[in-house]
Amino acid sequence: MKGFFGKYETGGFFDEMFDAEGNVRPHYSKILERFSEMDVSSFEPKRALAEKTYLNQGITFTVYSGDEGTERIMPFDLVPRIIPADEWRLLEQGLEQRLRALNLFLHDIYHDQRIVKEGVIPLEIIRTAKHYRPELVGLDVPHDIYIHICGSDLIRGADGTYLVLEDNGRCPSGVSYLLENRQAMKRVFPKLFSRHAVRSVDRYPQELLEVLRYVAPQGNLDPTVVVLTPGIYNSAYFEHSFLARSMGIEIVVSQDLVVKDACVYMKTTKGLKKVDVIYRRIDDDFLDPTVFRKDSVLGVPGIVNAYREGNVNLCNALGTGVADDKVTYYYVPAMIKFYLGEDPILPNVETYLSAVDSDRKFILENLENLVVKAANESGGYGMMIGPNASREEIEKFRAAIIADPRGYIAQPVISLSRSPCYFDGKFEGRHIDLRPYILMGEKTTIVPGGLTRVAMRKGSLVVNSSQGGGSKDTWVLDETEVAC
């Protein structure tokens, strides 16, 4: 380590940039060389430029605290996360395998339920999943694709092994930050890209549109596609509008749509226009007040009937939430073996189910050493990190697990890998994860990289933006890149 990184410490964790002896990893050598040429006086203006770029672009998210939401600029760190080509090939293979299995699982549980009948997954696990939709049993969806857009969260343990932390198969968010991070990085450090063979992420909106068009019902070759948003007060509204604009399609709220004769129409200045595919950023519960929550003002009455009749397709499909239930997650390796006859390429984190008597006993006896998660929460909510928790918090989770065993899982505390981040004039290690985005349509495509999320608080393992986390640009090196 030298220059600007002269006092950097790996802290005993797996560090993305430096090995345990403090030597730079080969694929980071050019980054170290460039950053070591700088000092605070030359680095601060670049950091300020990135922040100004985000402010001017309105790149925000909402952190909910109490009853109010606070809109903030997404914290962005200027040291990129770099993934060599060989590592990325492994991740691509593992993610593609996982999404194939999850889609086969969803088709199965809404049709024959072979995986239940053959004893791989207990029926009770499926039946009690919060987002299982029994009213959709027997419903066919175009091309048998349920999860069109998936965001599977990956972490690296103490030895650098990649592990799947969870799958997001309902409305995975964050891809707009991935794309904007790249633009900000190009603006702030334009010459760095000329020194690295970094794979582009710019085609994601076009590839997403191709997927949405491919899954149009009844083989429509020129479908009308829209993005359905809860509205401007949603925490991810920036992303909804960004993607609609990037794809060149309309963004709509529920009041813009109407159902007639089991078809969905969009209101326009020229009258009603039939809609074929809806990229919905609204959870099932709020989508149709005539079927799900009757008090929802975000949904479109009759849209589920139009969906059942095959006159409109919803992406992701209704009922996909059962696949990203944290209890279902436990069974994904078994799904891969059952449906594909293959061993999982990317392993799960070791997981204990409180619904299982022996596991529950272990969890209750070791709460202070485990990470406990509510089965259907996301964004860092409904989670307790035992070693950092107060006695009151531990006892609160103990009572919740006893009251609702199906509602919780537990995992060992994983020493997430760290990456250098800039704070107060120096670089310090912060824990990170990675959310790649996988698209399944006529083919499966994965944007090269993903969103690297950063726990901005020192020592924190919580990377979610809703909990104050930030992000980095993620570089996947092309096969032509030769390590120095």
KAKALIN-V586428 format. One record per pair of residues at least 6 apart in sequence whose ideal C-beta (glycine too) atoms are under 7 Angstrom apart, sorted by the first residue. I is the first residue (numbers start at 1). J is the second residue. D is the distance in whole Angstrom. If there is no record, write none. Layout:
BEGIN
I:J:D, I:J:D
END
This chain:
BEGIN
1:8:5, 1:18:7, 1:22:5, 2:36:5, 3:36:3, 4:35:5, 4:36:6, 4:38:6, 4:39:7, 4:427:7, 5:32:7, 5:35:7, 5:36:6, 5:420:7, 5:427:6, 7:426:7, 8:420:6, 8:427:5, 9:429:7, 10:18:6, 10:20:7, 10:22:7, 10:429:6, 11:418:7, 11:429:5, 13:415:5, 13:417:7, 13:418:5, 13:429:7, 14:156:6, 14:158:6, 14:159:7, 14:160:5, 14:417:4, 15:417:7, 15:418:5, 15:429:6, 16:81:6, 16:417:6, 16:419:4, 17:24:6, 17:25:6, 17:28:5, 17:419:6, 17:420:5, 18:24:6, 18:25:7, 19:25:6, 24:32:5, 26:483:3, 26:484:6, 27:82:5, 27:84:5, 27:477:6, 27:483:5, 28:82:6, 29:484:4, 30:195:5, 30:196:6, 30:484:7, 31:80:7, 34:192:6, 40:425:5, 43:422:7, 46:78:6, 46:188:5, 47:78:6, 47:422:6, 49:188:5, 50:76:6, 50:78:6, 50:184:5, 50:188:5, 51:73:7, 53:184:5, 53:187:6, 54:73:5, 54:74:6, 54:76:6, 54:184:7, 55:73:6, 57:180:7, 58:238:6, 59:73:7, 59:74:6, 59:180:5, 59:238:6, 60:71:5, 60:72:6, 60:73:6, 60:74:7, 60:238:6, 61:72:6, 61:74:6, 61:235:6, 61:465:5, 62:69:4, 62:70:7, 62:71:5, 62:235:4, 63:69:7, 63:70:5, 63:72:6, 63:466:6, 63:468:6, 64:466:7, 69:235:7, 74:177:6, 74:465:6, 74:470:7, 74:471:6, 75:456:6, 75:470:3, 76:181:6, 76:184:6, 76:470:6, 76:471:6, 77:421:5, 77:422:6, 77:454:6, 77:470:6, 77:472:5, 78:188:6, 78:422:6, 79:419:7, 79:420:5, 79:421:6, 79:422:7, 79:472:7, 80:185:6, 80:472:6, 80:473:5, 80:474:7, 80:475:5, 81:419:6, 81:432:7, 81:452:4, 81:472:5, 81:474:5, 81:475:7, 82:475:5, 82:477:7, 83:449:7, 83:474:7, 83:475:7, 83:476:5, 83:477:7, 84:477:5, 85:477:5, 85:478:6, 85:479:5, 85:481:7, 88:448:7, 88:476:5, 90:345:7, 91:162:6, 91:436:7, 92:446:5, 93:345:5, 94:345:4, 94:346:3, 95:152:6, 95:436:6, 95:438:5, 95:446:6, 96:438:7, 96:444:5, 97:336:6, 97:340:7, 97:342:7, 97:345:5, 98:152:6, 98:164:7, 98:332:7, 98:336:7, 98:346:7, 99:147:6, 99:150:5, 99:438:5, 99:440:6, 99:444:7, 100:340:7, 101:332:7, 101:335:5, 101:336:5, 101:339:5, 101:340:6, 102:147:6, 102:167:7, 102:169:6, 102:323:5, 103:144:7, 103:145:6, 103:146:5, 103:147:6, 103:440:7, 104:339:4, 105:115:7, 105:323:6, 105:335:5, 105:339:7, 106:146:4, 106:147:7, 106:320:6, 106:323:6, 107:144:5, 107:146:7, 108:114:6, 108:115:5, 109:126:6, 109:322:7, 110:136:6, 110:137:5, 110:139:6, 110:319:6, 111:138:7, 115:121:5, 115:335:7, 115:338:6, 116:123:5, 116:126:6, 120:334:5, 120:338:5, 121:331:5, 125:327:6, 125:328:7, 126:132:6, 126:322:7, 128:406:5, 129:322:4, 129:325:5, 129:328:6, 130:321:7, 130:325:7, 130:376:4, 131:284:6, 131:319:7, 131:321:2, 131:322:5, 131:325:6, 131:376:7, 132:319:7, 132:322:4, 133:284:7, 133:318:6, 133:319:4, 136:318:6, 136:319:5, 139:308:6, 141:313:7, 141:317:5, 142:215:5, 142:217:6, 142:313:6, 143:215:6, 145:215:6, 145:440:6, 146:316:7, 146:317:4, 146:320:5, 147:169:4, 147:316:5, 147:320:5, 147:323:7, 147:440:7, 148:211:5, 148:215:6, 148:315:4, 148:316:6, 148:439:7, 148:440:6, 148:441:7, 149:172:6, 149:208:7, 149:315:7, 149:316:6, 149:437:7, 149:439:6, 150:167:6, 150:168:7, 150:169:5, 150:172:6, 150:438:5, 151:168:4, 151:172:3, 151:174:7, 151:435:5, 151:437:6, 152:164:6, 152:167:5, 152:168:7, 152:436:7, 152:438:7, 153:165:4, 153:166:5, 153:433:6, 153:435:5, 154:162:5, 154:163:7, 154:164:6, 154:165:7, 154:433:6, 154:434:5, 154:436:7, 155:163:5, 155:165:5, 155:414:6, 155:416:5, 155:433:5, 156:162:6, 156:416:7, 156:417:4, 157:163:6, 157:414:5, 157:415:7, 158:415:5, 160:417:7, 162:346:6, 163:347:6, 163:348:7, 163:349:5, 164:346:5, 164:348:6, 165:349:6, 165:433:7, 166:324:7, 166:326:7, 166:329:6, 167:323:7, 167:324:5, 167:329:6, 168:324:6, 169:316:6, 169:320:5, 169:323:5, 169:324:4, 170:283:6, 170:316:6, 170:320:6, 170:321:5, 170:324:6, 171:281:5, 171:283:7, 172:437:7, 173:236:5, 173:239:6, 174:435:6, 174:451:5, 175:204:6, 175:437:5, 175:451:7, 176:238:6, 176:239:4, 176:242:4, 176:243:6, 177:451:6, 177:471:5, 178:201:6, 178:447:7, 178:449:7, 178:450:7, 178:451:4, 179:201:6, 179:204:6, 181:471:6, 181:472:7, 181:473:4, 182:201:5, 182:473:6, 185:473:4, 186:193:6, 196:475:7, 196:477:7, 196:481:6, 197:477:6, 197:478:4, 197:480:5, 197:481:4, 198:475:5, 198:477:7, 199:448:4, 199:476:5, 199:478:5, 201:447:5, 201:448:6, 201:449:6, 204:447:5, 205:243:6, 205:246:4, 205:247:5, 207:439:6, 207:445:5, 208:247:6, 208:439:6, 209:225:7, 209:247:4, 210:441:6, 211:439:5, 211:441:3, 212:225:5, 212:277:5, 212:279:6, 212:315:6, 213:223:6, 213:225:6, 214:441:4, 214:442:5, 215:277:7, 215:313:5, 215:315:7, 215:441:6, 216:223:4, 216:276:5, 216:277:5, 216:313:6, 217:276:6, 217:310:5, 217:311:6, 217:312:7, 217:313:5, 218:310:7, 220:276:5, 223:276:4, 223:277:5, 224:273:6, 224:274:6, 224:275:5, 224:276:5, 225:249:5, 225:276:7, 225:277:4, 225:279:7, 226:249:6, 226:250:5, 226:252:5, 226:266:6, 226:275:6, 226:278:6, 227:240:6, 227:243:6, 227:244:4, 227:249:6, 227:251:5, 227:279:5, 227:281:7, 228:252:6, 228:278:5, 228:280:4, 228:281:6, 228:282:6, 229:237:6, 229:240:4, 229:251:6, 229:253:6, 229:281:5, 230:281:7, 230:282:5, 230:298:5, 231:237:7, 231:253:5, 236:281:7, 240:251:6, 240:281:5, 241:251:6, 244:250:7, 244:251:4, 250:266:7, 252:266:6, 254:298:6, 254:299:6, 254:300:5, 256:266:6, 256:267:5, 257:264:6, 257:265:7, 257:266:6, 257:275:7, 257:300:5, 258:265:5, 258:267:7, 259:300:6, 259:301:7, 259:302:3, 259:303:6, 259:306:5, 262:305:6, 262:306:5, 262:309:4, 262:311:6, 263:274:6, 263:306:6, 263:311:5, 264:275:5, 264:303:6, 264:306:5, 264:312:5, 265:272:4, 265:273:6, 265:274:6, 265:275:6, 266:273:5, 266:275:5, 275:312:6, 276:312:6, 276:313:7, 277:313:5, 277:315:6, 278:312:6, 278:314:5, 279:315:5, 280:287:7, 280:314:5, 280:315:7, 282:298:6, 282:299:7, 284:292:6, 284:318:6, 284:319:7, 284:321:7, 285:292:5, 285:293:5, 286:292:7, 286:293:6, 286:296:4, 286:298:4, 286:299:5, 287:299:5, 287:303:6, 287:304:7, 288:299:5, 288:300:6, 288:301:6, 288:302:7, 288:303:5, 288:304:4, 289:296:5, 289:299:5, 289:301:6, 290:301:5, 290:302:6, 291:304:4, 306:312:5, 307:314:6, 307:318:7, 322:328:6, 325:375:6, 325:376:6, 326:373:6, 326:375:4, 326:409:5, 327:353:6, 327:355:7, 327:375:5, 327:406:7, 327:409:6, 329:348:7, 329:351:7, 330:351:5, 330:353:6, 330:409:7, 332:348:6, 333:344:5, 333:348:6, 336:342:6, 336:344:5, 337:343:7, 349:411:5, 349:414:6, 350:411:6, 350:412:6, 351:409:6, 351:411:5, 352:359:4, 352:362:6, 352:363:5, 352:409:7, 352:410:5, 353:359:5, 353:409:6, 354:360:4, 354:363:5, 354:401:5, 354:405:5, 354:408:5, 354:409:7, 354:410:7, 355:405:5, 355:406:5, 360:401:7, 360:405:6, 363:370:6, 363:401:7, 363:410:4, 364:398:6, 364:401:7, 367:386:5, 367:394:5, 367:397:6, 367:398:6, 368:386:5, 368:387:7, 368:394:6, 369:386:5, 369:387:7, 370:386:5, 370:410:4, 370:411:7, 370:412:6, 371:383:7, 371:385:5, 371:386:7, 371:410:7, 371:411:5, 371:413:6, 372:383:7, 372:384:5, 372:386:7, 372:397:5, 372:408:6, 372:410:5, 373:382:7, 373:383:5, 373:408:7, 373:409:5, 374:382:3, 374:407:6, 374:408:6, 375:406:7, 375:407:5, 375:408:6, 375:409:6, 377:383:7, 379:464:5, 379:466:4, 380:462:5, 380:464:4, 380:466:6, 380:467:4, 384:393:6, 384:397:5, 385:413:7, 385:461:6, 386:394:7, 387:413:6, 400:408:7, 401:408:5, 416:431:4, 416:432:7, 416:433:6, 416:461:6, 417:432:6, 418:429:4, 418:430:6, 418:431:6, 418:432:7, 419:429:7, 419:430:6, 419:432:5, 419:472:7, 420:427:4, 420:429:6, 421:427:7, 421:428:6, 421:430:4, 421:454:6, 428:458:7, 430:454:5, 430:455:6, 430:456:7, 431:455:4, 431:460:7, 431:461:5, 431:463:7, 432:452:5, 432:453:6, 432:454:5, 432:463:6, 433:453:5, 433:463:5, 434:450:5, 434:452:5, 434:474:7, 435:450:5, 435:451:5, 435:453:7, 436:446:6, 436:447:7, 436:450:4, 437:446:7, 437:447:5, 437:450:6, 438:444:7, 438:446:5, 439:445:5, 448:476:4, 449:474:4, 449:475:7, 449:476:5, 450:474:6, 451:471:6, 451:474:7, 452:471:6, 452:472:4, 452:474:5, 453:463:4, 453:464:7, 453:469:5, 453:471:6, 454:463:6, 454:469:6, 454:470:5, 454:471:6, 454:472:6, 455:461:6, 455:462:6, 455:463:5, 455:469:6, 456:468:6, 456:469:6, 456:470:5, 457:468:7, 462:469:7, 463:469:4
END
